[in-house]
Amino acid sequence: MNLNDILQELLPVALSGLSVLLTALIGSAAHTAKQRWGLDIEARHREALHSALMSGIRAGVERGPNEAAEVLIREAVEHAKRSVPDAILRLGPDDSVLSNLARSKLAGLIQRYID
């Protein structure tokens, strides 16, 4: 048995091992890319949602100071649902979560005007 015969016997084993290694590397790279870009997309949706809630609150405040807080919050949530439906679909918050976020935004806005 010479070197050529040995290499011919080992070639299928080496190719099989190499294919397993490459599959693992590609899988790892795909998983890392999905985590990285998936988080970036979610962050953009979250930012869009918060911005839409703030826009809705500002629009309500500009209509007049006599608006009740709950009306402003409800309108902010409705505004967010219309303006960033993809973000709401992706993040999946229910109405109580959206209301709490809008309430927080309203409190921050009021605090800014007080200070």
MDTraj code that builds the backbone (N, CA, C; nanometers):
import mdtraj as md
import numpy as np

residues = "MET ASN LEU ASN ASP ILE LEU GLN GLU LEU LEU PRO VAL ALA LEU SER GLY LEU SER VAL LEU LEU THR ALA LEU ILE GLY SER ALA ALA HIS THR ALA LYS GLN ARG TRP GLY LEU ASP ILE GLU ALA ARG HIS ARG GLU ALA LEU HIS SER ALA LEU MET SER GLY ILE ARG ALA GLY VAL GLU ARG GLY PRO ASN GLU ALA ALA GLU VAL LEU ILE ARG GLU ALA VAL GLU HIS ALA LYS ARG SER VAL PRO ASP ALA ILE LEU ARG LEU GLY PRO ASP ASP SER VAL LEU SER ASN LEU ALA ARG SER LYS LEU ALA GLY LEU ILE GLN ARG TYR ILE ASP".split()
xyz = np.array([
    [0.0858, -0.1169, 0.0000],
    [0.0000, 0.0000, 0.0000],
    [0.0908, 0.1237, 0.0000],
    [0.0723, 0.2088, -0.0985],
    [0.1555, 0.3283, -0.1080],
    [0.0768, 0.4512, -0.0584],
    [0.1406, 0.5662, -0.0624],
    [0.0816, 0.6917, -0.0135],
    [-0.0444, 0.7286, -0.0901],
    [-0.0462, 0.7048, -0.2188],
    [-0.1625, 0.7363, -0.3019],
    [-0.2841, 0.6543, -0.2575],
    [-0.2632, 0.5274, -0.2263],
    [-0.3724, 0.4417, -0.1801],
    [-0.4260, 0.4887, -0.0443],
    [-0.3369, 0.5295, 0.0417],
    [-0.3770, 0.5787, 0.1741],
    [-0.4594, 0.7065, 0.1598],
    [-0.4137, 0.7975, 0.0734],
    [-0.4869, 0.9223, 0.0518],
    [-0.6249, 0.8958, -0.0080],
    [-0.6348, 0.8007, -0.0971],
    [-0.7649, 0.7664, -0.1556],
    [-0.8597, 0.7098, -0.0502],
    [-0.8066, 0.6369, 0.0450],
    [-0.8889, 0.5810, 0.1530],
    [-0.9319, 0.6904, 0.2515],
    [-0.8452, 0.7865, 0.2772],
    [-0.8740, 0.8922, 0.3746],
    [-0.9549, 1.0085, 0.3170],
    [-0.9557, 1.0242, 0.1867],
    [-1.0238, 1.1369, 0.1240],
    [-1.1728, 1.1434, 0.1587],
    [-1.2482, 1.0352, 0.1504],
    [-1.3907, 1.0440, 0.1877],
    [-1.4111, 1.0832, 0.3341],
    [-1.3263, 1.0309, 0.4222],
    [-1.3366, 1.0645, 0.5639],
    [-1.3040, 1.2118, 0.5852],
    [-1.2001, 1.2603, 0.5179],
    [-1.1612, 1.4012, 0.5305],
    [-1.2690, 1.4932, 0.4754],
    [-1.3269, 1.4570, 0.3613],
    [-1.4342, 1.5388, 0.3031],
    [-1.5574, 1.5394, 0.3923],
    [-1.5890, 1.4267, 0.4508],
    [-1.7027, 1.4182, 0.5413],
    [-1.6796, 1.5063, 0.6642],
    [-1.5617, 1.4986, 0.7212],
    [-1.5274, 1.5825, 0.8370],
    [-1.5293, 1.7305, 0.8025],
    [-1.4776, 1.7635, 0.6858],
    [-1.4765, 1.9028, 0.6411],
    [-1.6179, 1.9550, 0.6210],
    [-1.7066, 1.8729, 0.5651],
    [-1.8448, 1.9163, 0.5430],
    [-1.9165, 1.9383, 0.6762],
    [-1.8895, 1.8538, 0.7758],
    [-1.9486, 1.8726, 0.9089],
    [-1.8988, 2.0023, 0.9705],
    [-1.7702, 2.0287, 0.9574],
    [-1.7114, 2.1513, 1.0117],
    [-1.7696, 2.2746, 0.9433],
    [-1.7792, 2.2722, 0.8109],
    [-1.8356, 2.3864, 0.7385],
    [-1.9825, 2.4076, 0.7718],
    [-2.0581, 2.3010, 0.7856],
    [-2.1990, 2.3129, 0.8235],
    [-2.2123, 2.3778, 0.9608],
    [-2.1294, 2.3371, 1.0543],
    [-2.1327, 2.3966, 1.1885],
    [-2.0957, 2.5447, 1.1842],
    [-1.9939, 2.5795, 1.1067],
    [-1.9532, 2.7200, 1.0957],
    [-2.0626, 2.8053, 1.0315],
    [-2.1241, 2.7556, 0.9257],
    [-2.2319, 2.8299, 0.8590],
    [-2.3516, 2.8448, 0.9533],
    [-2.3853, 2.7395, 1.0234],
    [-2.4959, 2.7461, 1.1191],
    [-2.4695, 2.8471, 1.2296],
    [-2.3477, 2.8473, 1.2807],
    [-2.3104, 2.9425, 1.3854],
    [-2.3157, 3.0860, 1.3341],
    [-2.2658, 3.1081, 1.2132],
    [-2.2692, 3.2425, 1.1538],
    [-2.4130, 3.2887, 1.1304],
    [-2.4978, 3.1987, 1.0840],
    [-2.6384, 3.2336, 1.0602],
    [-2.7089, 3.2668, 1.1915],
    [-2.6812, 3.1900, 1.2956],
    [-2.7421, 3.2160, 1.4266],
    [-2.6972, 3.3515, 1.4816],
    [-2.5690, 3.3799, 1.4712],
    [-2.5158, 3.5082, 1.5184],
    [-2.5767, 3.6246, 1.4406],
    [-2.5872, 3.6113, 1.3098],
    [-2.6455, 3.7175, 1.2274],
    [-2.7919, 3.7396, 1.2629],
    [-2.8655, 3.6321, 1.2845],
    [-3.0070, 3.6451, 1.3189],
    [-3.0235, 3.7173, 1.4521],
    [-2.9431, 3.6819, 1.5511],
    [-2.9517, 3.7492, 1.6806],
    [-2.9185, 3.8967, 1.6682],
    [-2.8123, 3.9284, 1.5976],
    [-2.7675, 4.0674, 1.5876],
    [-2.8698, 4.1521, 1.5136],
    [-2.9105, 4.1095, 1.3958],
    [-3.0017, 4.1910, 1.3159],
    [-3.1436, 4.1826, 1.3674],
    [-3.1804, 4.0718, 1.4288],
    [-3.3138, 4.0614, 1.4885],
    [-3.3308, 4.1607, 1.6011],
    [-3.2262, 4.1789, 1.6837],
    [-3.2320, 4.2753, 1.7926],
    [-3.2365, 4.4175, 1.7389],
    [-3.1628, 4.4453, 1.6319],
    [-3.1653, 4.5781, 1.5719],
    [-3.3039, 4.6120, 1.5201],
    [-3.3692, 4.5165, 1.4573],
    [-3.5041, 4.5396, 1.4036],
    [-3.6012, 4.5641, 1.5182],
    [-3.5912, 4.4849, 1.6238],
    [-3.6806, 4.5033, 1.7381],
    [-3.6582, 4.6394, 1.8030],
    [-3.5345, 4.6818, 1.8137],
    [-3.5060, 4.8131, 1.8721],
    [-3.5668, 4.9247, 1.7876],
    [-3.5603, 4.9125, 1.6563],
    [-3.6211, 5.0140, 1.5694],
    [-3.7723, 5.0164, 1.5852],
    [-3.8340, 4.8989, 1.5973],
    [-3.9791, 4.8935, 1.6189],
    [-4.0156, 4.9575, 1.7532],
    [-3.9375, 4.9271, 1.8569],
    [-3.9635, 4.9835, 1.9891],
    [-3.9513, 5.1350, 1.9864],
    [-3.8469, 5.1844, 1.9207],
    [-3.8260, 5.3288, 1.9090],
    [-3.9409, 5.3944, 1.8319],
    [-3.9856, 5.3301, 1.7242],
    [-4.0969, 5.3842, 1.6460],
    [-4.2248, 5.3881, 1.7296],
    [-4.2481, 5.2856, 1.8098],
    [-4.3665, 5.2813, 1.8939],
    [-4.3642, 5.3933, 1.9969],
    [-4.2522, 5.4104, 2.0644],
    [-4.2415, 5.5166, 2.1649],
    [-4.2571, 5.6544, 2.1007],
    [-4.1999, 5.6724, 1.9860],
    [-4.2125, 5.7999, 1.9148],
    [-4.3568, 5.8268, 1.8757],
    [-4.4271, 5.7249, 1.8288],
    [-4.5674, 5.7417, 1.7895],
    [-4.6541, 5.7752, 1.9102],
    [-4.6284, 5.7113, 2.0246],
    [-4.7043, 5.7441, 2.1452],
    [-4.6804, 5.8890, 2.1866],
    [-4.5551, 5.9314, 2.1796],
    [-4.5231, 6.0697, 2.2169],
    [-4.5880, 6.1676, 2.1200],
    [-4.5898, 6.1357, 1.9927],
    [-4.6546, 6.2220, 1.8940],
    [-4.8037, 6.2332, 1.9212],
    [-4.8651, 6.1231, 1.9561],
    [-5.0073, 6.1250, 1.9878],
    [-5.0375, 6.2095, 2.1097],
    [-4.9537, 6.2011, 2.2108],
    [-4.9735, 6.2824, 2.3312],
    [-4.9534, 6.4302, 2.2992],
    [-4.8498, 6.4624, 2.2253],
    [-4.8261, 6.6028, 2.1894],
    [-4.9436, 6.6595, 2.1098],
    [-4.9955, 6.5790, 2.0172],
    [-5.1094, 6.6243, 1.9370],
    [-5.2297, 6.6516, 2.0274],
    [-5.2532, 6.5671, 2.1260],
    [-5.3641, 6.5884, 2.2189],
    [-5.3441, 6.7103, 2.3058],
    [-5.2225, 6.7323, 2.3538],
    [-5.1925, 6.8481, 2.4385],
    [-5.2094, 6.9773, 2.3592],
    [-5.1685, 6.9760, 2.2337],
    [-5.1791, 7.0962, 2.1517],
    [-5.3245, 7.1334, 2.1224],
    [-5.4157, 7.0368, 2.1303],
    [-5.5564, 7.0680, 2.1073],
    [-5.6155, 7.1471, 2.2223],
    [-5.5560, 7.1410, 2.3377],
    [-5.6070, 7.2211, 2.4487],
    [-5.5731, 7.1623, 2.5829],
    [-5.5564, 7.2490, 2.6822],
    [-5.5175, 7.2028, 2.8155],
    [-5.6315, 7.1354, 2.8923],
    [-5.7539, 7.1447, 2.8443],
    [-5.8676, 7.0881, 2.9162],
    [-5.8901, 6.9395, 2.8865],
    [-5.8086, 6.8820, 2.7995],
    [-5.8220, 6.7402, 2.7692],
    [-5.7873, 6.6575, 2.8932],
    [-5.8684, 6.5592, 2.9229],
    [-5.8405, 6.4714, 3.0364],
    [-5.7248, 6.3786, 3.0011],
    [-5.6485, 6.3407, 3.1009],
    [-5.5312, 6.2564, 3.0800],
    [-5.5686, 6.1247, 3.0128],
    [-5.6781, 6.0641, 3.0536],
    [-5.7171, 5.9350, 2.9948],
    [-5.7531, 5.9484, 2.8478],
    [-5.8112, 6.0622, 2.8100],
    [-5.8429, 6.0855, 2.6690],
    [-5.7129, 6.0966, 2.5898],
    [-5.6162, 6.1693, 2.6448],
    [-5.4868, 6.1834, 2.5784],
    [-5.4186, 6.0477, 2.5626],
    [-5.4239, 5.9684, 2.6667],
    [-5.3603, 5.8366, 2.6625],
    [-5.4284, 5.7482, 2.5586],
    [-5.5608, 5.7474, 2.5590],
    [-5.6350, 5.6664, 2.4622],
    [-5.6040, 5.7097, 2.3192],
    [-5.5996, 5.8416, 2.2976],
    [-5.5691, 5.8928, 2.1641],
    [-5.4253, 5.8618, 2.1229],
    [-5.3335, 5.8667, 2.2182],
    [-5.1941, 5.8332, 2.1876],
    [-5.1821, 5.6868, 2.1455],
    [-5.2532, 5.5994, 2.2151],
    [-5.2499, 5.4565, 2.1808],
    [-5.3102, 5.4349, 2.0421],
    [-5.4220, 5.4989, 2.0141],
    [-5.4844, 5.4857, 1.8820],
    [-5.3927, 5.5404, 1.7729],
    [-5.3266, 5.6522, 1.8018],
    [-5.2325, 5.7101, 1.7056],
    [-5.1184, 5.6122, 1.6776],
    [-5.0653, 5.5516, 1.7822],
    [-4.9554, 5.4550, 1.7660],
    [-5.0010, 5.3347, 1.6844],
    [-5.1221, 5.2864, 1.7093],
    [-5.1733, 5.1709, 1.6346],
    [-5.1866, 5.2019, 1.4856],
    [-5.2260, 5.3250, 1.4545],
    [-5.2404, 5.3628, 1.3137],
    [-5.1057, 5.3924, 1.2483],
    [-5.0142, 5.4523, 1.3230],
    [-4.8903, 5.4987, 1.2602],
    [-4.7783, 5.3958, 1.2564],
    [-4.7744, 5.3031, 1.3503],
    [-4.6686, 5.2001, 1.3505],
    [-4.7273, 5.0605, 1.3745],
    [-4.8163, 5.0164, 1.2857],
    [-4.8777, 4.8838, 1.3063],
    [-4.7760, 4.7699, 1.3006],
    [-4.6714, 4.7847, 1.2211],
    [-4.5698, 4.6784, 1.2129],
    [-4.4969, 4.6621, 1.3456],
    [-4.4647, 4.7748, 1.4098],
    [-4.3961, 4.7679, 1.5391],
    [-4.4853, 4.7018, 1.6430],
    [-4.6122, 4.7368, 1.6442],
    [-4.7043, 4.6777, 1.7417],
    [-4.7223, 4.5290, 1.7139],
    [-4.7323, 4.4926, 1.5884],
    [-4.7458, 4.3513, 1.5524],
    [-4.6215, 4.2732, 1.5943],
    [-4.5041, 4.3290, 1.5689],
    [-4.3775, 4.2609, 1.6002],
    [-4.3552, 4.2490, 1.7510],
    [-4.3825, 4.3585, 1.8257],
    [-4.3562, 4.3576, 1.9694],
    [-4.4688, 4.2918, 2.0486],
    [-4.5927, 4.3003, 1.9991],
    [-4.7054, 4.2316, 2.0605],
    [-4.7555, 4.2855, 2.1937],
    [-4.7461, 4.4162, 2.2209],
    [-4.7988, 4.4650, 2.3497],
    [-4.9516, 4.4683, 2.3458],
    [-5.0151, 4.4442, 2.4619],
    [-5.1599, 4.4583, 2.4648],
    [-5.1949, 4.6036, 2.4984],
    [-5.3246, 4.6349, 2.4998],
    [-5.3674, 4.7735, 2.5203],
    [-5.3244, 4.8297, 2.6552],
    [-5.3196, 4.7456, 2.7583],
    [-5.2790, 4.7965, 2.8895],
    [-5.1310, 4.8361, 2.8899],
    [-5.0483, 4.7608, 2.8205],
    [-4.9060, 4.7965, 2.8110],
    [-4.8904, 4.9272, 2.7334],
    [-4.9623, 4.9386, 2.6215],
    [-4.9561, 5.0623, 2.5436],
    [-5.0053, 5.1807, 2.6257],
    [-5.1124, 5.1617, 2.7021],
    [-5.1647, 5.2696, 2.7872],
    [-5.0635, 5.3094, 2.8934],
    [-4.9977, 5.2123, 2.9540],
    [-4.8970, 5.2432, 3.0557],
    [-4.7790, 5.3189, 2.9953],
    [-4.7372, 5.2787, 2.8754],
    [-4.6286, 5.3507, 2.8083],
    [-4.6703, 5.4944, 2.7779],
    [-4.7919, 5.5119, 2.7277],
    [-4.8411, 5.6459, 2.6957],
    [-4.8541, 5.7296, 2.8227],
    [-4.9005, 5.6688, 2.9315],
    [-4.9130, 5.7400, 3.0601],
    [-4.7749, 5.7881, 3.1058],
    [-4.6752, 5.7036, 3.0902],
    [-4.5382, 5.7403, 3.1260],
    [-4.4885, 5.8565, 3.0400],
    [-4.5172, 5.8509, 2.9104],
    [-4.4764, 5.9589, 2.8202],
    [-4.5456, 6.0892, 2.8591],
    [-4.6739, 6.0822, 2.8926],
    [-4.7487, 6.2015, 2.9324],
    [-4.6911, 6.2597, 3.0609],
    [-4.6609, 6.1739, 3.1576],
    [-4.6022, 6.2211, 3.2836],
    [-4.4680, 6.2902, 3.2576],
    [-4.3877, 6.2326, 3.1693],
    [-4.2588, 6.2957, 3.1353],
    [-4.2764, 6.4294, 3.0698],
    [-4.3754, 6.4398, 2.9816],
    [-4.4027, 6.5659, 2.9143],
    [-4.4497, 6.6718, 3.0123],
    [-4.5383, 6.6338, 3.1017],
    [-4.5870, 6.7270, 3.2037],
    [-4.4721, 6.7706, 3.2936],
    [-4.3890, 6.6781, 3.3351],
    [-4.2744, 6.7110, 3.4210],
    [-4.1805, 6.8089, 3.3526],
    [-4.1614, 6.7915, 3.2227],
    [-4.0733, 6.8804, 3.1487],
    [-4.1298, 7.0228, 3.1467],
    [-4.2627, 7.0349, 3.1367],
    [-4.3241, 7.1682, 3.1371],
    [-4.3213, 7.2301, 3.2758],
    [-4.3248, 7.1473, 3.3796],
    [-4.3203, 7.1985, 3.5182],
    [-4.1810, 7.2494, 3.5511],
    [-4.0802, 7.1765, 3.5081],
    [-3.9411, 7.2144, 3.5393],
    [-3.9036, 7.3332, 3.4624],
])
top = md.Topology()
chain = top.add_chain()
for i, resn in enumerate(residues, 1):
    res = top.add_residue(resn, chain, resSeq=i)
    for name in ("N", "CA", "C"):
        top.add_atom(name, md.element.get_by_symbol(name[0]), res)
traj = md.Trajectory(xyz[None], top)
